């Protein structure tokens, strides 16, 4: 089992290496769209060429995701979460896939993409002029960064590591076994990781809008936590692979469907 855990961690880390390569240009693209004056300053003070920064970011993300995956997988196996498809891939066993779970994940991702894009398009842009002034456009870099960084790294960090750790801590505190853990502890872990993700976006929100108003806090909590509830549920009930798939399709649907349709 130790070798399987290691192979899965390396596989996930390799995907995160790809994410790191696109993360830097995506962040710069966001900065250019929202704060063009700071974008010019950033370009002028970059310590390395773009490719150099991309390689460094990829290596950093590879190492961090590998460590988090290795710890998270061990915790997941102790807390009742499954990685059946990844287990089959690295062990070269026959992969058994539940087609209904795949369809559920894809539909969940597309549904989330619709909710996230329509909230700004049909409601929040009328509450905040900055949203109205900066309409999103299709971006290949944003698509790839969303699929690999959001879909893989964020699921490793928030579901595989943090959610598994939260349930494991409950098991230790209340002396529970994998079979006796109540569903309430899983739900607490789902809500906790979702809120932590949303709160973690507040500094970036403040930087982008120049302030952190009540409306922006509500928007951030809603947009950044609703996905975590869905992905957390899929991780709990279906497995990590289905949370990753749903997260990927959230970004795919936003970039390929809802941005062109709504804007």
Secondary structure, 3 states (H helix, E strand, C coil): CHHHHHHHHHHHHHHHHHHHHHHHHHHHHHHHHHCHHHHHHHHHCCCCCHHHHHHHHHHHHHHHHHHHHHHHHHHHHHHCCCCHHHHHHHHCCCCCCCHHHHHHHHHHHHHHHHHHHHHHHHCHHHCCHHHHHCCCCCCHHHHHHHHHHHHHHHHHHHHHHHHHHHHHHHHHHCCCCCCCCCHHHHHHHHHHHHHHHHHHCHHHHHHHHCCCCHHHHHHHHHHHHHHHHHHHHHHHHCCHHHHHHHHHHHHHHHHHHHHHHHC
